[in-house]
Amino acid sequence: MNRFRATIVFYLIMATGSLFIISCRRNSTEGTIIITRTSGKVLNLSFSSADSRKIILRSDIVEVEMGKPEASPKLLTSSFYSARSPEISNDGLFMIFAGQKKEGDTWQIWDTDLGNLKTRQLTKLKEDCTDPAYLPLGRFLFTSHSASDSLKSNESIFTSNIDGTDQKRITYNPAIYRTSHVLSDGRILTIGVQKFPETGDQKFMIMRPDGTKSELFYKGSEGTVLNGPGFETNNGRIIFIESEKSKPGKGNLITVSYNRPMHSQLNLTSEIEGDFRAVFPQPSGKLLVSYRKTETDRYALYEFDTESKSLGKPIFKSNDFDVLEVVDAVKHIRPRKLPSEVNAVIKTGLIMCQDVNITNEITKIPLVLNKKILKVEIMGTDSSMGTFKPSADGSFYLKVVANKPFQIRTLDEEGKVIRKCDWIWLRPNERRGCVGCHEDQDIVPDNRIPLAVKKASVGIPVHVNKIKDKMIDTE
């Protein structure tokens, strides 16, 4: 009997101790903020731009405590030459980041247990791997060059299991992608910049984690630059830093509505002197921001009140370091796990346009371009993939080889280009639809069946030997 009681007491003590350890571990990061800091000279370049990647500063990731601006930060990446781009797992227990072990090493993706600071390497590629973000249910994403890219001009998004296995490329256009973040609806919000045949503007693009349904989310006015990722606030908006190329030392806090991002821009800091470098929303509705008043100041960490549009007292300030990035080390709701339609066995995808004559009336198009569209051409990276006449109602329905970039161009009666879209791609078995050509992103299609879908889809690319001049008669 005594032995039985002793056994029960032993297991009760073990269980209590385990609960105590788990409780302490789960609370280990409460009230803490994680920042990327650098002692080097910060230039007025977009942290997400291609040029800034050539001038990356040595940086490290540290943990600071709320309410203790004078306390020494806790170094989380002491075994790394340089580290950046931290993101916290939805349970608040782990941090994923990009790091260089030694000077001259390629950047790779790592994660750290915030309870014991044990670190493991997640990627082991020959190319740099940067800009990581957690995906739902044991996967993450990152940016890297694709070894199979013949243009050598892209930096694609890849996804992977959290142990580094099952890596999959999900973007297939000649562009670079930076500072990706996963929204609560499960989609990826990322900055994309076209790199072929010329460098384009920075845009927020949005897509599913399998690379399907990629589309424009937000583009600022001409001459503006995006300076970091976009994050969701607790009132249904997206917050990010944007500046003008003519005023690189004046980054502003910009918010847009999740539902109408192209028509809802608000500048929260236009009346505040100085430069905002980074932003991260808190559950309270306030923002964590990196800010400096003049170019001779260091970027310091502040709390920002969105209601009064004012800065609070410094949370972390140092004469030796600039704050480049910030995240809050707290639990958050896991993003939705979206189902995937990708089927690698199928080598094509389908795309339908309701009417190529529908355009965005807000877009300033010269009158000379307002001609009747007689033909549509599908362009590959090196040649035309096929030309055809749209149906009588302006619709078309195509079957396009998957995982290959292409552009859609509309032509007049003389064969001159009226409009063209950015590079797009279809994943295997993907089905996509658009309302028109450069249409308003917020409009919905008319409730009618396009004539093009009443016939078989047109195969792209067209077989050159069978169809002269790649011209297809769709009527």
C-alpha positions as CSV (number, residue, x, y, z in Angstrom):
1,M,0.0,0.0,0.0
2,N,2.8,2.4,0.9
3,R,4.5,1.6,-2.3
4,F,1.3,2.3,-4.2
5,R,0.9,5.7,-2.5
6,A,4.5,6.6,-3.1
7,T,4.0,5.8,-6.8
8,I,0.9,8.1,-6.9
9,V,2.8,10.9,-5.2
10,F,5.7,10.6,-7.6
11,Y,3.5,10.9,-10.7
12,L,1.6,13.8,-9.1
13,I,4.9,15.6,-8.5
14,M,6.1,14.9,-12.1
15,A,2.8,16.1,-13.5
16,T,2.8,19.3,-11.4
17,G,6.4,20.0,-12.4
18,S,5.7,19.4,-16.0
19,L,2.7,21.8,-15.9
20,F,4.9,24.4,-14.1
21,I,7.6,24.1,-16.7
22,I,5.1,24.3,-19.6
23,S,3.4,27.3,-18.0
24,C,6.7,29.1,-17.5
25,R,7.8,28.3,-21.0
26,R,4.5,29.6,-22.5
27,N,4.8,32.9,-20.6
28,S,8.5,33.3,-21.4
29,T,8.0,35.8,-24.2
30,E,5.0,37.7,-22.8
31,G,5.6,41.5,-22.6
32,T,8.6,41.2,-25.0
33,I,9.3,42.7,-28.4
34,I,11.8,41.4,-30.9
35,I,13.7,43.8,-33.1
36,T,16.4,43.7,-35.8
37,R,19.1,46.3,-35.0
38,T,22.3,47.5,-36.8
39,S,25.2,49.6,-35.8
40,G,26.0,50.5,-39.4
41,K,24.9,53.5,-41.4
42,V,21.4,53.2,-42.6
43,L,20.9,54.5,-46.1
44,N,17.6,55.8,-47.4
45,L,16.8,52.8,-49.5
46,S,13.8,50.5,-49.5
47,F,14.6,47.5,-47.3
48,S,12.8,45.4,-49.9
49,S,14.4,46.9,-53.1
50,A,16.9,45.1,-55.2
51,D,19.6,47.8,-54.8
52,S,19.4,47.6,-51.0
53,R,20.3,43.9,-51.1
54,K,23.7,44.9,-52.4
55,I,24.3,47.1,-49.4
56,I,22.9,44.9,-46.6
57,L,24.1,46.0,-43.2
58,R,25.3,43.5,-40.6
59,S,22.5,43.2,-38.1
60,D,21.3,41.0,-35.2
61,I,18.0,40.1,-33.6
62,V,17.4,41.0,-30.0
63,E,14.6,40.9,-27.4
64,V,13.5,44.0,-25.5
65,E,11.0,44.4,-22.7
66,M,8.0,46.7,-22.7
67,G,8.3,49.5,-20.2
68,K,12.0,49.1,-19.7
69,P,13.6,51.4,-22.4
70,E,17.0,51.5,-20.5
71,A,17.3,47.8,-20.0
72,S,19.9,45.9,-22.0
73,P,18.3,43.8,-24.8
74,K,18.8,40.1,-24.9
75,L,20.7,38.9,-27.9
76,L,18.9,36.0,-29.7
77,T,21.4,35.4,-32.6
78,S,24.7,35.5,-30.8
79,S,26.1,32.6,-32.9
80,F,25.4,34.4,-36.2
81,Y,27.5,36.9,-38.2
82,S,24.3,38.6,-39.3
83,A,20.5,38.0,-38.9
84,R,17.3,39.7,-40.0
85,S,13.6,39.2,-40.9
86,P,12.3,37.7,-37.7
87,E,8.7,36.3,-37.5
88,I,7.0,34.7,-34.5
89,S,5.0,31.4,-34.7
90,N,1.3,31.6,-34.0
91,D,1.8,29.9,-30.6
92,G,4.4,32.6,-29.7
93,L,7.1,29.9,-28.9
94,F,9.3,30.0,-32.0
95,M,11.0,32.5,-34.2
96,I,11.9,32.0,-37.9
97,F,14.5,34.3,-39.5
98,A,17.2,34.7,-42.2
99,G,20.8,34.4,-41.0
100,Q,24.4,34.2,-42.0
101,K,26.5,32.0,-39.8
102,K,29.8,33.5,-41.0
103,E,30.8,36.5,-43.0
104,G,30.5,35.7,-46.7
105,D,28.1,32.7,-46.1
106,T,24.9,32.5,-48.1
107,W,21.8,33.6,-46.2
108,Q,19.7,30.6,-45.1
109,I,16.5,30.2,-43.1
110,W,16.6,29.2,-39.4
111,D,14.3,28.9,-36.5
112,T,14.8,29.4,-32.8
113,D,13.0,28.0,-29.8
114,L,12.4,31.2,-27.8
115,G,12.3,29.1,-24.5
116,N,15.8,27.7,-24.7
117,L,17.3,29.6,-27.7
118,K,18.1,26.3,-29.5
119,T,18.4,27.0,-33.3
120,R,18.1,24.7,-36.3
121,Q,18.8,25.3,-40.0
122,L,15.7,24.9,-42.3
123,T,17.2,25.5,-45.7
124,K,20.6,24.4,-47.2
125,L,20.6,25.9,-50.7
126,K,23.5,27.2,-52.8
127,E,21.6,30.5,-53.3
128,D,20.6,33.1,-50.7
129,C,17.3,32.3,-48.9
130,T,15.6,35.3,-47.3
131,D,12.3,36.8,-46.2
132,P,10.7,33.8,-44.3
133,A,7.2,33.6,-43.0
134,Y,5.2,30.9,-41.2
135,L,2.5,29.1,-43.1
136,P,-0.3,27.1,-41.4
137,L,0.2,23.5,-40.2
138,G,4.0,23.0,-40.2
139,R,5.1,24.8,-43.3
140,F,6.9,28.1,-44.1
141,L,7.8,30.2,-47.1
142,F,11.0,32.0,-48.2
143,T,12.5,33.8,-51.2
144,S,15.4,32.4,-53.3
145,H,16.7,32.3,-56.8
146,S,15.4,29.4,-58.9
147,A,18.2,27.2,-60.4
148,S,15.9,26.4,-63.3
149,D,15.2,30.0,-64.2
150,S,16.6,30.6,-67.7
151,L,16.2,34.4,-67.4
152,K,18.3,34.5,-64.2
153,S,16.2,37.6,-63.3
154,N,13.9,36.2,-60.7
155,E,13.8,35.6,-56.9
156,S,10.9,33.3,-56.5
157,I,8.8,32.3,-53.5
158,F,9.2,28.7,-52.2
159,T,7.3,26.8,-49.6
160,S,8.6,24.0,-47.4
161,N,7.9,21.7,-44.5
162,I,9.2,23.2,-41.2
163,D,12.0,20.6,-41.3
164,G,13.2,21.8,-44.7
165,T,11.8,18.9,-46.7
166,D,9.3,19.1,-49.6
167,Q,10.4,22.4,-51.0
168,K,8.1,23.8,-53.7
169,R,8.4,26.8,-56.0
170,I,5.2,28.7,-56.3
171,T,6.0,31.8,-58.4
172,Y,7.0,31.6,-62.1
173,N,7.4,35.1,-63.5
174,P,10.5,37.2,-64.1
175,A,10.2,39.2,-60.8
176,I,11.7,39.4,-57.4
177,Y,9.6,39.0,-54.3
178,R,10.3,40.5,-50.9
179,T,9.0,40.7,-47.3
180,S,6.2,38.2,-47.6
181,H,3.5,37.9,-44.8
182,V,0.6,35.5,-44.4
183,L,-2.7,37.1,-43.8
184,S,-5.4,35.6,-41.5
185,D,-7.4,34.5,-44.6
186,G,-4.4,32.2,-45.5
187,R,-3.2,34.2,-48.5
188,I,0.4,35.6,-49.0
189,L,0.8,39.3,-49.2
190,T,4.2,40.1,-50.7
191,I,6.1,42.9,-52.6
192,G,6.7,42.0,-56.2
193,V,8.9,43.8,-58.7
194,Q,9.1,42.9,-62.4
195,K,12.7,42.5,-63.6
196,F,12.3,41.5,-67.3
197,P,12.5,43.0,-69.8
198,E,12.8,46.1,-67.6
199,T,12.5,46.8,-63.9
200,G,8.9,47.7,-62.9
201,D,7.3,49.4,-60.0
202,Q,7.0,47.9,-56.5
203,K,3.5,46.4,-55.9
204,F,1.8,44.5,-53.1
205,M,0.8,41.2,-54.7
206,I,-1.5,38.6,-53.1
207,M,-1.7,34.9,-53.8
208,R,-2.6,31.5,-52.3
209,P,0.2,29.4,-50.7
210,D,0.3,27.1,-53.7
211,G,1.0,30.1,-56.1
212,T,-2.5,30.2,-57.6
213,K,-4.8,33.2,-57.9
214,S,-1.9,35.7,-57.9
215,E,-3.1,39.3,-58.4
216,L,-2.5,42.9,-57.6
217,F,-3.4,44.0,-54.1
218,Y,-2.1,47.5,-53.9
219,K,0.1,49.9,-55.9
220,G,0.9,53.4,-54.7
221,S,0.9,56.5,-56.9
222,E,3.7,57.0,-59.4
223,G,7.1,57.7,-57.7
224,T,6.3,55.9,-54.4
225,V,8.3,53.1,-52.8
226,L,7.2,50.3,-50.4
227,N,9.6,50.0,-47.5
228,G,8.6,46.8,-45.9
229,P,5.8,44.2,-45.4
230,G,2.1,44.8,-44.9
231,F,0.5,43.7,-41.7
232,E,-3.2,43.3,-40.7
233,T,-4.6,45.6,-37.9
234,N,-7.4,44.7,-35.6
235,N,-9.9,46.9,-37.5
236,G,-9.7,45.3,-41.0
237,R,-6.9,47.4,-42.5
238,I,-3.4,46.7,-43.8
239,I,-0.6,48.9,-42.4
240,F,2.8,49.4,-44.1
241,I,5.6,52.0,-44.7
242,E,5.6,54.0,-48.0
243,S,7.8,56.8,-49.1
244,E,8.4,58.9,-52.2
245,K,11.5,58.4,-54.4
246,S,12.0,62.2,-54.3
247,K,11.8,62.1,-50.4
248,P,13.6,58.9,-49.4
249,G,14.1,60.2,-45.8
250,K,10.3,60.5,-45.3
251,G,8.7,57.1,-44.8
252,N,5.0,57.4,-43.8
253,L,2.6,55.0,-42.1
254,I,0.0,54.1,-44.7
255,T,-3.2,52.0,-44.2
256,V,-5.6,50.6,-46.7
257,S,-8.8,48.7,-46.3
258,Y,-8.5,44.9,-46.7
259,N,-11.7,45.0,-48.8
260,R,-10.8,48.0,-51.1
261,P,-7.1,48.4,-51.0
262,M,-6.8,50.4,-54.2
263,H,-9.3,53.0,-53.1
264,S,-8.9,53.5,-49.4
265,Q,-5.4,54.8,-48.7
266,L,-4.9,56.8,-45.5
267,N,-1.6,58.5,-44.5
268,L,-1.3,58.5,-40.7
269,T,1.9,60.5,-40.5
270,S,1.9,63.2,-43.2
271,E,1.9,65.9,-40.5
272,I,4.8,64.3,-38.5
273,E,8.3,65.4,-39.2
274,G,10.8,62.6,-39.6
275,D,11.1,59.1,-41.0
276,F,9.3,55.8,-40.2
277,R,11.3,52.7,-40.9
278,A,9.2,49.8,-39.7
279,V,5.7,49.1,-38.3
280,F,4.0,46.2,-36.5
281,P,0.4,46.3,-35.2
282,Q,-0.4,45.3,-31.6
283,P,-3.6,43.6,-30.3
284,S,-4.5,46.9,-28.4
285,G,-4.9,48.7,-31.8
286,K,-1.7,50.7,-31.3
287,L,1.4,50.3,-33.5
288,L,5.0,49.5,-32.8
289,V,7.1,51.7,-35.0
290,S,10.8,52.4,-35.8
291,Y,11.2,56.2,-36.1
292,R,13.8,59.0,-36.2
293,K,13.2,62.7,-36.4
294,T,16.3,63.7,-38.3
295,E,18.9,61.9,-40.4
296,T,21.5,62.4,-37.6
297,D,19.3,60.5,-35.1
298,R,19.1,56.8,-34.6
299,Y,15.9,54.9,-35.5
300,A,14.3,54.1,-32.1
301,L,11.3,52.0,-31.2
302,Y,8.1,53.8,-30.2
303,E,4.4,53.1,-29.7
304,F,2.1,54.9,-32.1
305,D,-1.5,55.8,-31.4
306,T,-3.6,55.6,-34.6
307,E,-6.5,57.5,-33.1
308,S,-4.5,60.6,-32.1
309,K,-1.9,60.0,-34.8
310,S,0.9,60.6,-32.3
311,L,4.1,59.0,-31.0
312,G,4.3,57.8,-27.4
313,K,7.4,57.5,-25.3
314,P,10.4,55.5,-26.6
315,I,10.3,51.7,-25.9
316,F,13.9,51.1,-27.0
317,K,16.4,53.8,-27.8
318,S,20.2,53.5,-28.3
319,N,22.9,55.8,-29.5
320,D,24.7,52.8,-31.0
321,F,22.0,51.1,-32.9
322,D,19.2,51.7,-35.4
323,V,16.0,49.6,-35.2
324,L,15.3,48.1,-38.7
325,E,12.4,45.7,-38.0
326,V,10.1,44.9,-35.2
327,V,7.6,42.1,-34.2
328,D,5.6,41.4,-31.1
329,A,6.4,38.1,-29.4
330,V,2.9,37.1,-28.6
331,K,0.4,34.4,-29.6
332,H,-1.8,35.1,-32.5
333,I,-4.6,33.3,-34.4
334,R,-3.3,30.8,-36.9
335,P,-4.1,31.8,-40.5
336,R,-6.7,29.8,-42.4
337,K,-5.4,26.6,-44.2
338,L,-6.6,27.1,-47.8
339,P,-7.3,24.0,-50.0
340,S,-5.1,23.6,-53.1
341,E,-6.3,22.9,-56.6
342,V,-2.8,22.2,-57.9
343,N,-2.4,18.8,-59.5
344,A,1.1,18.1,-60.8
345,V,-0.1,15.4,-63.1
346,I,-2.0,18.0,-65.2
347,K,0.4,20.2,-67.2
348,T,-1.9,23.1,-68.0
349,G,-4.2,25.6,-66.4
350,L,-7.3,27.4,-67.7
351,I,-7.9,31.2,-67.8
352,M,-11.1,33.0,-68.9
353,C,-11.6,36.7,-69.6
354,Q,-15.2,38.0,-69.7
355,D,-14.6,41.0,-71.9
356,V,-11.2,42.5,-73.1
357,N,-12.9,45.8,-73.7
358,I,-13.6,46.5,-70.0
359,T,-10.9,48.7,-68.6
360,N,-10.3,50.7,-65.4
361,E,-11.7,54.1,-66.1
362,I,-9.5,55.6,-63.4
363,T,-6.4,54.6,-65.3
364,K,-5.3,57.5,-67.5
365,I,-5.1,56.0,-71.0
366,P,-4.4,58.3,-74.0
367,L,-7.3,58.6,-76.4
368,V,-5.2,57.2,-79.2
369,L,-5.3,53.9,-77.3
370,N,-9.1,53.8,-77.2
371,K,-9.3,51.7,-80.3
372,K,-11.4,48.6,-80.9
373,I,-9.7,45.4,-79.9
374,L,-9.6,43.0,-82.8
375,K,-7.0,40.5,-81.6
376,V,-5.4,39.1,-78.5
377,E,-1.8,37.9,-78.4
378,I,-0.2,35.7,-75.8
379,M,3.5,36.5,-75.4
380,G,6.2,34.3,-73.9
381,T,9.5,35.6,-72.6
382,D,11.2,35.1,-76.0
383,S,8.4,35.0,-78.7
384,S,4.7,35.0,-79.4
385,M,2.8,31.9,-78.1
386,G,-0.3,32.6,-80.3
387,T,-2.7,35.2,-81.6
388,F,-6.5,34.9,-81.8
389,K,-9.7,36.9,-82.1
390,P,-11.8,37.2,-79.0
391,S,-15.5,36.1,-79.1
392,A,-18.1,38.5,-80.2
393,D,-18.7,39.6,-76.6
394,G,-15.0,40.2,-76.0
395,S,-14.4,37.0,-74.0
396,F,-11.7,34.4,-74.4
397,Y,-11.0,31.0,-72.8
398,L,-7.5,29.5,-72.9
399,K,-5.7,26.4,-71.8
400,V,-2.1,27.5,-71.1
401,V,1.0,25.4,-70.3
402,A,1.5,25.6,-66.5
403,N,4.4,27.1,-64.6
404,K,5.5,29.3,-67.5
405,P,5.3,33.2,-67.5
406,F,3.2,34.9,-70.2
407,Q,1.7,38.3,-71.0
408,I,-1.7,39.0,-72.6
409,R,-1.6,41.8,-75.2
410,T,-4.6,43.4,-77.0
411,L,-4.1,44.5,-80.6
412,D,-5.9,46.9,-83.0
413,E,-6.7,46.3,-86.7
414,E,-3.1,47.2,-87.6
415,G,-1.6,44.7,-85.2
416,K,-0.4,47.5,-82.8
417,V,-0.4,46.9,-79.1
418,I,-3.3,48.6,-77.3
419,R,-2.6,47.3,-73.8
420,K,-0.7,44.5,-72.1
421,C,-0.7,43.0,-68.7
422,D,2.1,42.2,-66.3
423,W,3.7,38.7,-66.4
424,I,1.3,36.1,-65.0
425,W,1.4,32.3,-64.7
426,L,-0.9,29.4,-64.1
427,R,-0.2,26.5,-61.8
428,P,-1.0,22.9,-62.9
429,N,-4.8,22.5,-62.9
430,E,-5.4,26.1,-61.9
431,R,-8.6,27.9,-63.1
432,R,-8.5,31.7,-63.2
433,G,-10.9,34.3,-64.4
434,C,-10.7,38.1,-65.0
435,V,-13.3,40.7,-65.8
436,G,-11.4,42.6,-68.4
437,C,-8.1,44.2,-69.4
438,H,-6.7,46.4,-66.6
439,E,-10.1,46.5,-65.0
440,D,-10.8,48.0,-61.6
441,Q,-9.7,45.3,-59.2
442,D,-12.8,45.9,-57.0
443,I,-15.5,45.3,-59.6
444,V,-17.3,42.0,-60.1
445,P,-18.2,40.4,-63.4
446,D,-21.6,40.8,-65.0
447,N,-24.0,37.9,-64.4
448,R,-23.8,36.3,-67.8
449,I,-22.1,33.3,-69.4
450,P,-19.2,34.4,-71.7
451,L,-19.5,33.1,-75.3
452,A,-16.0,31.8,-75.1
453,V,-16.7,29.2,-72.5
454,K,-19.5,27.6,-74.6
455,K,-16.7,26.3,-76.8
456,A,-13.5,24.3,-76.2
457,S,-10.6,26.2,-74.7
458,V,-7.9,27.5,-77.0
459,G,-4.6,25.7,-76.5
460,I,-1.5,27.9,-75.7
461,P,1.2,27.8,-77.0
462,V,0.0,27.1,-80.5
463,H,1.9,24.4,-82.5
464,V,3.8,26.4,-85.1
465,N,3.9,23.7,-87.7
466,K,0.2,23.2,-87.7
467,I,-1.2,26.7,-87.5
468,K,0.4,29.3,-89.8
469,D,1.6,32.4,-88.1
470,K,0.2,31.1,-84.8
471,M,-3.2,32.6,-85.7
472,I,-6.2,30.8,-84.2
473,D,-9.8,31.2,-85.5
474,T,-12.0,31.1,-82.5
475,E,-15.3,31.9,-84.2
